[in-house]
Amino acid sequence: MLLTVLGPMALPAAAMSVMATDSCGPDDCSQALTTALDVVHRGTTALGGVLTFCAWLVSWLLPWRSRWSVPRAWAAALSPLPPLFVILLVFDLPEGQPSRTASSPARLALPHG
C-alpha cells in the first residue's frame, strides 16, 4: 500500500531534482550536490527500481504458508525503502554554489532629477 504512494512521488521528485543545478550551472556546482544527484538518479533507475520490484515480487511469489510468513513480511517491508530513500534525498539536497550572474542582481539605470 505504501509503495503505491511513494513510487509515484519518487519519480517526479527525482526528475525535478536536476533543477537544483540551475543556480550554479553544470560546472560550478558543489561536489556534494553532484554526488547527491548521482545517488538520486541511481536510486530511481537501475538500483532502486530493480530492488523495489524484486522485493515486491518475492513477497508475492513466496508460498502462502505460515513457514514463509516472516520472509514474505520482510520482503514486503523492504520494498518501499528505495522510493522513500529517494524522496528523503531530494528534500535534503545540499546547496550548490551560486554563479556570479545569479548572485548580483541586475541594476536599472534610472534618471536622477
Helices and strands as residue ranges (DSSP letters): H 2-16, G 17-21, H 31-44, H 46-61, G 66-68, H 69-78, H 81-91, H 100-103
